[in-house]
Amino acid sequence: MALRLANSSIRKAASTRLFSTAAADSLDRLHSVEDFERVLNKFAEIRACAVLRTATSEACPKAMQAAIDGGFKICEFTLTTPDCLTHLADFRAKYDGDVMIGCGTIMNTKDAEDAIDAGSEFIITPVMLPDVIEWCKERNIVCVPGCQTPTELTMAYRHGAPLQKLFPGVAGGPGWVKAVSSALPFLSINPTSGVDLDNAGEYLKNGAASVGLVAPLFDPAAIASGNFDQIAQNAEKVMANVREVGPYQRK
């Protein structure tokens, strides 16, 4: 009973922050509540995000195009990639309304501003940054912050993150996600590190809301050799495993 009351209080607080701040139309870069819901619904439907970082600008669009050709409908460009925001803007213009495009490795609110101005539809941080989470929350922008422990996952949620990225990977993998999701059912966990082409579906079956694919999808050797067909094949394999599980029931 105590856990249910606590969960209810947390959800109520998060909901109040969303709708009360949405009325503050003087905020810069304010998105609509409908857009916020659209992004979350896309995550719930597709349940897998292609997370790309490349050493060169030239490889970036080729690798992400291969992932899209293989079936990915949610893509994350990371700021550690040369010319990241240029590539993000190009893909947003090309796939607007079909493939959802976001930006990762956001470290402060200035990074978030630049990403949103380039067309990013969601924000990903590698660690739990309350100032970025709250900046996004005030503007109805979906933020998925990196967290390592149940405490960080919960604090990210309480600051206003509707999805919580599990990063880096944890011992136990899907079993860890199942245990934490059962104990803290208000969380919507997005494991990234540790997810591969074969176990993505297992993470989802064990309570993950969605998953992120990095090196197992974007094989560094394939990128270095220009074998982008391999990346498309990787995408086809993992998306088949993900689709088998079905959509996520939002909380």
C-alpha positions, 0 to 999 in steps of 0.5 A: 500500500505504501509503495502504491501511494508513493508511486501515485504521488510521484506520478501526480507531481510529474503530471502537474509539472508537465501541464502547469509549465506548458501554460508558460508560453513565454518560454523559448523553444516551447513544444506542445503537450501533443508533441511530447505525447507523440514522441513518447508514443513513437518510443512505445510503438517502435521500442528501439533506437539506433545510437550512432557515433562515428569518428568521421563526418563522412561515415555518419550519414552512410551508417545511419542511412543503413540503419534506417534501410534495415528498419530503424524508425528512431535514430540518435545522432551523438554530439561526439560525432563530427558535424553531428547537428548538420547531419541531424538536420539533414535527416530530420528534413528528409524523414520528418514524420516517418523516422524520429530523430534525436540528439545524444551526449547532451551535457548542458542546456546550451547543447540542448538548445542547439540540438532542438534548433537543429531539429532534434525531437528528443534529448539524450544525456549520458549521465543524470543532469537535473538542469537539462531534465528540468529545462526539457520538462518545462518545454515539453521536450522528451529527455532520456537521461543516463542513469546507473542505479535504481536511485538515479533512475528514480531521481531522473523520473522525479526531475521530469524524465519520462524515459530513463536510459540505463547506462552503462550496462549492468551485471545481470542485464535483462534480469536486473531490469526485471528486478528493478522494473518490478520494484519500481513500476513507475519507471520506463527504463531504456537500456543502451550499453549491453544490448546486442542484436540477440538480447534486445528482445529479452530486455523488452520481455523483462520490463524495458520500455525500449532499448538503444543499439550502439556498437552491436548495430554500428559495427566499428569494423564495418564502418571502417571498411565501408561495409554499410550493407552489414549495418543494414543486415544488423538492423534487420536482425535486431528489429525483427527481434524487437517487433516480435515482442510488440509495443510497450504499454505506457505508464 
